[in-house]
Amino acid sequence: MIRLKNWVWGFGLLLLAGCGGVANIPEEAVTPPATTPAKALLTDVAASGELGSGASMIREALEAMKATDAAKAEPMLKELTELESLSDPAKIKAKAKAMAAKL
């Protein structure tokens, strides 16, 4: 009887030791999409309401984007021209925020 109890205990421990839960499935690394330089700059403008020399950097970033995504860059360049014509900080913030959301 004692041998049977020891065997049951031993078997039970083996079962528990072998139960690792879910099999080791390799996790896929989820990389968030990289923020484009233009989006980062537009986000800064949207926060400050001041465009200043940032306009030329945004234009350069959008021009660089044309090589990989001209369909998105062309309309954004037109919107940048509109943004450059604004002087009211509230309107600059709103326009920059809307542009950043499109990127």
Protein Blocks (a to p, Z undefined) as FASTA:
>chain_A
ZZmmmmmmmmmmmmmmmmnojadddddddddddddfklmmmmmmmmnopnklmlmmmmmm
mmmmmmmmmmlmmmmmmmmmmmmmpmbfklmmmmmmmmmmmZZ
